[in-house]
Amino acid sequence: MPAFYFDRFEDRRPPEPVPHSAARELLWQFLVIVALVLGANYIRWRWTSSLNPDALWFAIPLAVAETLTYIGLLLFAFNLWKTRDVPQRPAPRTVGETIAEDGEWARRPVAVDVFIATYNEDEELVRLSIRDARRVTYPHPLDLRVHVLDDGRRASMRQVAQEEGVNYITRASNTGFKAGNLRNAMEQTSGDFIVICDADTRLLPGILANTLGYFRDPDVAWVQTPQWFYDIPEGTPLPQWLGARLGGAGRWLGRAVERVAGRVRVGHDPFVNDPQMFYDVILRRRNWCHAAFCCGAGSIHRREAVMQAALRSFALSVDREVSRFERDVPDEELRRDLGQAMRTQAALEQELTPYKFHVSEDIYTSIVLHNDPARHWKSVLHPRVESKMLSPQDLLTWMIQRFKYAGGTLDIALRDNPLFKGGMRLPQRLMYLTTFWSYLGCLWNIVFLAAPIVYLFTGIAPLSAYSTAFYLHALPFIVMTELAFMVGTWGVNSWDGKASYLSFFPVNLRALWTVLRGEKIKFHVTPKERQEGSFLRLVYPQLAVIVLTLAGLLYAAWRVAVQGHADELPNLVVNVAWGLNNVLAMLPLVRAALWIPTEVAQDEPMAQPA
């Protein structure tokens, strides 16, 4: 077996889920209610008493941005309101225990298909995923079948599958990309449940024993397990990093900082890949209303649910096509006859797609299932990690992945929005709205990044005055919001998420512009090897924010100190703090563009087999 860069991480173990605390949850709920009340009062004051009448061109866009951000805060607070894990139940002995039926046929063992989807990834990388899939254990007899879904149609991949004793599935074209690959495999398999894996998804042995019990509820359509990237750089402890540069004084300073701030590692997770905040907090807290959506790899699906959703989507597509022609026929009898004829033709032209042909087929399929008014399918986020995967190792790969996520989600939100149709319950609609709203945040984040720059260069403030009234309205809201979300996200690193949300604005803006122009978001396979070259060009927008903000700070300080504009000092204090916060939020992505793995810096191979 060839050597890979991640071999040295094989002994790493996944983190435990954040333990639920009823007392901490109650404190979070109290604090966030106070924060939201203070926020509503601040927004009221902003619109009624603080707009600068001499610069409405500046004041109104900022007030709009703050209002839209407050709406996002309301949605996020609703998302994080409470943790209600779905009780874990014993693994089913027979398939009948997962469908609430009894009969001779229902007494057979559960059948599970493991789909390992691949296109151009290294065959030996896929071999590792195959071997781990075959090591999956179960407390009862189990019909486990592993399938390699090769959209690359490679003889070498077929050989690996044969050597490992698993099924090899391919097709003549790549229609529908990954969704089409999955559909093709579903047509050739028959398991009761399907485990979705990417080429680098390494299943842990207990995944089925720990998750199939949820399917004892016949309305559970899928279970999503957290994705864990076991190759994330751990970084260097701050005392050690400072000690290498400043000697004993640096080690002392590093230890002093860690006594106050906790453990600090320089170079840890340079691309903010750690998904614990997303899975352990955001998605997990959607369990109470069964609104956790599918994220692809590491998910287990009930075949019946996926097929039923496909049939319903097929029927709705046929109905829409027929209605489009019937509208133009005034005669009722002729319209009925035409409708019957058109229905047959439309049915022949439509495709039955178990997984929607879309760049974000996972969340799209989730929406279709959650929207089913007849079944009200449920979803579960299982809080414990049951697989391990590889993370992007360079900024280009990271941006390809994030653009795909943003573009796919925005395409659904703007072209096929599920919020005002279908059978979703209100809490589920609000949870999906929270996801869509977060990607639209790039629009108002531009305002927040530009506002201090505009002031620092022009001296024009969006507020009538940064007076005592401003501090009395703004500071309690800001402090209480930070305190509330510190408690609400206790146990996970939330600063990286907040910083990245602000610094991702170019990626999300490009995705939004692509969707608005009507272009189709293309499916790019995320590279599993580090891409070579300079990535500084990818962060030019973030560098522009940093340079313009720092230049504005110098210019504004010169204007106050040298030109005698001392009256601007109160305004300057606020905008200096605001601008520096923006700079700090941009810096991690700039550092990521310059990051080089230790082994690459030492001229060793990064991800290619040795």
N, C-alpha and C positions, 0 to 999 in steps of 0.2 A: 504494500500500500504506500503511495507517495506521501511525502510530508507536506503539510499545509501550515500556514502561519498560525492557525487557530489550534494546532495540536497542543500547544502549551497551556491552553485554557480548558482542556477536557475535564480537569478535576474540579472546576468551578461548580458550585451548587446554587440553584436559584434562590432568590429571597423569599422569605415567608410572606404571606399576605399581611397587610397591616391589621392588627387585632382590633376588633370593634369594641368601643367603649361607650356605654350608654350615657355616662356622665359627661364625657367629652362631646358627644353628639348633642346633648342638651345645651351645653355651654355654647357650642358653635351656633345652634339655632337661635339662642338668645342674642348672641353678638351680631349675627347677620341681620336679624330683624331690626336691631338698633341701627346698624350701618345703612340698611335700606331706607329707613325712615329719615335718617340724617341726609342720605343721598337725595331723596325726593325733595326735602326742604332746600338743599343746595341747588337742584335743578330749577325749582320754583324761583329762588332768589336770582339765579343767573338770567332767567328770561324776563323777570319783572323789575329788577333793580340794578343790574350790573352792566348791561350792554353799553359799550362806548358809542354814543350817538354820532360822533365825528368819524367813526371808522366801522360802520355797519358791514362793509365788505369783508372785514376781518372778524368782527364780533359775532355775527350770525353764523358763519360756517363753524366756528369753534363751539358755539352753544349747541348747534345741531349735532356736532361730533360728540360732545359730552352727553347729550340726551340719548343718542343711539348707544353709546357705551353703557349708560345706566340701564337701558333695556337689556343689553347683553348681560349686565351684572345680575339683573332680576332672573334671567333665564338660567344663568350659571348657578345662582343660589338655589333655584328650584331643582336643578340637576343634582346638586350636592347635598340636598336637604337631609336625607337619611340613608343609612345602610341597612338593607334588609336582604341578607343572603338567602337564596332559595335553599331549604334544608336538603342536605345530601342524603340520598337514600341508597339502600344496598343494591349492588349490581344485579340486574335481572338474570334469572337462571334460564328462562325461555323467552322466545319472542312474544308469546302471549301475555307476558307480564308488562309489555310496553304498549299494548294496544287494547287493554281491558277486554279481551275476548278469550274464550276458552273453547278448545276443540282439539282434535287430534293433530291437525296441522300446526296449531299454535304452541305445541309442546316441544317443538324442535329447538336446538340452540340458536342463539342470536347470530346472524350473519353480518359481518362488517367488511366493507370495502375500503381500503386505504388507497387514496389517489395521490400519487407523487407527480405533480405536473412539472415538466421540464421543457426547455427549448434549446438553449445552447450552452448550458452550464457544464462544467467539467464532469465527465462520466464518473470519475472516482469520488467526487463530492456527492453525487447522487447515490453511489454505492453505500456511502456511510448512512444516508437516510433510509435506504432499503434495509440495511442490517438492523438499524434501531427499530424500524417498523416491525420487523420479524421477531424482535425480542419482547414485544408487548405481551404482558401477562394478563390473565383473567381468572377469577376464582371458580368459574364454571366452564363446561365445554363451550367452545367458541369456534365459529366458522370464520376465520380471519383470512382475507385474501388481499395481497399487496399487488398494486398495479402501477407500472411506470407509464405515464402519459407523455409520450415524446412527440412534441410538435416540431422537432428538428429532423425527424425521420432518419436517425443515424444508425448505421449498422453497428457501430461500436456500443451505442446505448442498448441496442437489442441484445448484444452479446453479454453485457453486464447483467441485464435482467435474467437472461438464461443461466448465467453462472450462479446467480444468487437464488434461483428457483422461484422467481416471481413472474407475473404476467406482464407482457409488453403490449401496449396499445398505441397505435399511431393512426394517422388519417392522411388523405391525399392533399388537403389544403389547410390553411390556418384561419379559416373563416371564424370570426368571433373571438379570435385570440384565446385567452385562457378560458373564457366562458364557453367557447365552442369546443375547446379541448375537453372540458368537464362534461359537456353534453354528449360528446362522442363516446366518452367512457361510460356514462350512465346507460347508453343504449346497448352496451356490451357487457353489463354487469347486472347483478340482481340482489346485492346485499340489502338488509333492512336499514342499515345506517352507513353513512359515508364519512370518512375522515379526510379533510382537505389538507394537503401538504404542498409546500413549494419544494423546489429541488434541494434546498438547504435545511428543511424542517426535520429535526431529529426528535422523534417522539420519545418520551420517557416511558418506562415500562408500565406504569400504573394509569396511563391516560384513560383507557376504557373502563377499568375497574372503578375509577373515581368519577366518571362522568355518565356512563350509561344509566345509572340509577335515576338521573333526572327524567329520563324518558319513560319512567313508570307513569308519569302524567301523560296521557295520550295526546294532550294539546301542546306539548313542548315540541317545537319544530327543529330547533338547533341549540347547541351549547357551544359557546365561544370560550376558549381558554386563553389566558394571558400569553402574549408573545414575549419571549425573553431572549435578549441578545447577549449571548455568553462571551462574546469577543470584545465587548466595550472596553477601551483602555481604562485601567484603574487609576492612572496618574501617579504622581509622586507626592508623598506627604509633605506638607508645607515646611516643617522644620528641616527635613532632608534637602528640599529644593533650595531653601534660603541658605542652608549650611554650605552647600556646594559653591555658593556664590559669595557669601559674606563670612564664612567660617563660623566660629563659635557664637558670635553675636547674632548671626542669621538663624542658627538653631534656637537660640534663646528667644528671639523675636517670634519665630514660628510657633514655638510652644505657647508663648503668651497669647498669640492670636487665637490658637485652638482652645485655650481655656475659656475664652469668651464666646467664640463662634462655633465651637465644636470641630470635628475633624474636617480638615481642608486638604484637598488633593489637587495639585496643579497638573493640568492636562487630562483630567478625568472627563470622559465622554465628550470629546470636542465637538461632535455634531448633534448633541442633545438627542441621542438615539434612545436613551433609556425610556421605555414606555410605561413605567410603573405608575406614573401620575394618571395616564390615560386609562389603563386597565383597572388598577387597584382603587382608584377614586372615581373618575368620571363614569366609566362604563359599569363598574360594579354597583354604583348607586342608582343605576337605572333598573336594577333587578325588581324593585318593588312594583313597578308597573309593566314589567316584561318588555322593556324598550331597548335592551342592549342589542346593538346591531352586529351582524357578522363582519369579521375583519379578515376572512379568508383563511390563511394558514392557521392550523391549530384548532379548527372548528369541527364539530361533529354534527351531521345533518340527518334527519329522518327522511328517508327516500320518499315516503308517502307525501310528506309536506311539500317537498321540492316539486314533485310531479303534479300535485294538486294545484300549486301556485302557477305552474307552467300552463296547465289546462285552463285555468281561470283567465290568465293573461291572454291566452290564445283566443278564447271565446270573446273577450272584450275587444280585442283587435279586430276580429271579424265583424262584430256589431258596429264598431266605429266606421269601418270601411263601407258597410252596407248603408248606414245612416247618411254617409256623405253623398251617396247617389240618390237616396230616397227623398232628400229634402227638395230636390229640383223637380219632382213629379207631382203635379197637383191632383191628378185623379187617384182616388183612394184604392180602387181595385187594381189599376195598373201598377200603383206603387207597391201593393202587396205581392203581385206576381213578379215584379222586377226584383223585389227584395229577396224572394225565395231563390230566384235564379242567381242573383249576385252573391247570396250567402254561400252557395256551393263553390262559386268561382273564388270568392275571397278566402274560403277555407283552404282551397288548394294552393293559394299564393302565400298564405301565412306560414311561418315556421313555428314549430313547437320548441320553445327554448327553456329547458329547466333552469338554466342560469342565464340571466339576461345578457345579451351581447352588448356589453358596455365595459368601458375601462374600469369602472367601479362596480363590477358584477356582484360583489359581496354585499355592499350596502343596498344596492338596487333590489337584489333578491330578498333582503330583509324587509324592505319597504313593501314589496308585493305580498309577503306572508303576513306581516303585521296589518296590512290593509284588508285582508280577507274578512268580509263581514259575516260569513257563514261559520268560520272556525275560530276566529280570534286566536290565531296561533301565538304561542308564547315563546320567548327566548330566555336563555339563562347565561349569565356570565359566571363561570366557575372561577373562584378567586385564586386557586392554586395553580402555579405554573406546571404544565404537563408536557412541554416540549422546549427545545432550544433552537435558536436560529442565528444567522450571521447578520451583522449590521453593515450599513454602507461604510466604506473605509476611505472615502475621499468626498470632497464637497460636490463634485459633479454628479456622482452617483446619488448622493443625498438629495440634490436638487431635482434630479429626474424622478425620484420616488415621491418627493413632496409635491411636485407639480402634478403628478398623476393623481395623488390623493385630492388635492385642491380642485383640479379641473374636473375630475369625475364627480365630486360632491356638488360643485357649483352647477355642473351640467344638469344634474338631477333636479336641483333646487329651482333652476330657471326655466327648464324645458318640460319637466314632468313632475311638478311639485306635488307631493303627496299630502300636504297639510290641509287641503280643502276638499279632499275627495276620499272615497274608500271607507273602510270600516275601523280605522284607528280610534282608540279612545283618546280623550283630550290630553291626559298626561303623556301618552306616547307621541302625539303631535308636537307637544311642547319640547320633548326631548330631541326630536329630529330638528325642530326649529333652532334649538340651541346649537346643534352641529352646523347647520347652514349659516346661522348668524356669525359664528366664530370665523368662518372663511370670508364673509363680507366685511369683517372688521378691518381689512386692509384699506378700505376707503376712508374711514375716519382716523385710522392710525397715521395716514399721510398728513392729516391736519395737525395731529398732536406732535409729529416730528417737525413740521414746518413752522408751527406757531412761535416757538421761542426764537428761531432763526430770524423770522420776520421782525419780531420786536427788537432783538439785539442789534440788527442793522439799521432799523428805521426809528426806533424809539416810540413807535406807535403801539399802544396797548389795546388788546381786545376788550378789556374791562374799563369801565369809567374810572376806576381807581383800585389799586391793590391796598385797600384801606383795612381798618380793623374789622369791618363787616365781612370782607373777603376771608380773613383768617378765621373768624368765628363760624363761618359757614363751611369753608373748605377743610380746615385742619381736622375737626372732629370726624368728618365723613371719611377722610383719607386714613386717619389713624385707626378708626374703628373697623374700616374695611380690611386693612392689612391685618389687624389683630384677629378678626373673624376668620379670614381665610387661612391664617397661620394655624388656628385651632382646627378648622375644617379639613385641612389637608395634612394634619399632623402625621408624621411618619414617612413622608415622601418629600423629595426636593421640589419645591414649587417655584423657586426663583428662576431656574433655567427655563421653565415653561412660560413664565411671564415675559422674560427677556426675549425668548425666541418668538413669541406671539407678535411682539412689536417688530422684531428684526426680519421676519419672514415676508414683510410687505411686498417686496418686488416679485417673489414667486407667486403669491396669491393674486397680485394685480395682473400679472401676465396670464394666469389661468382664467381670471374673470374676463379679461379682454378677449381671450381666445374663444370663450363660450359666447360672449355677446356678439362677436363677429360671425357666429354661426359655424365656426370651424369645429370639426370633430376632434376630441381629445384622443390622441394616438396612444396605443398601448406600447410602452417601452419596457422591455425586460430589464429589471434592475441588475446591473453587473454584480457579480460575486467576487470580483478581483479589484484591487486598487487600480484606478486609472492614473496614468502618468501625466505629468505636465504641471503648469502653473495654473492655480485656480483663483488668483487674486482678481482677475477680470470679472469673476462671478459676483464679487461683493462691491463693485463700484458704487452702487446706490448707497450701501451702508457706509462706505468710505466718504461719500459726499456728505452724508448727514454728519459724520464725525468732524470732517474738516470745516464745513460751514458753521457748525455749532461752536467749535473752538475758536474759529476766526471771529465769529460774532461776539463771543465772550470777551476777547481781547479788544475788539473795537468799542464795545459798550463800556468796558472798564476805562478805556482811554477817554471816551466821551464824558464820563462822569468825573474822572480824576483830573484831566487836563483842560477840558473845555468848560468845566464848572457846572455841569448839569446835575447838581447834587439832588435836585428834586426827583430825579429818576431812580434814586437809590432803592426805595421800597420795591419798585417794579423790577429793578435789576436783580434783587435778591431772589425773588420768586422765579424769574426766568433762568437764572444761573442754576438753581437747583433742578429745574425742569430740564434744561438742556443737558446738564451732566447726567441725569437719569437716562436720557435718550442715548447719550454716548456710551454709557455703561451697558445698555441693552444691545447696542450694535457691536461692541467689541468681541463677544464670544464667536460670532459668525466670521469676523475678520480673522481671528486667531485660527478658526477651523480651516480657512483657506490656506493658511501657512503651515498647518500641522503636518508633520511627517512622522510616521511610525518609527519607533526606535530601531527596528531591524532594517528599515529602508535607509535610515540615516547611516547605518553601519554597512551599507552596500550588501545586505542580505536580501533574498527573494521575499516578496510580500505575500502573495497569494497563489502564485503559480506552483504546480507540483514540482518538487525538487527531483 
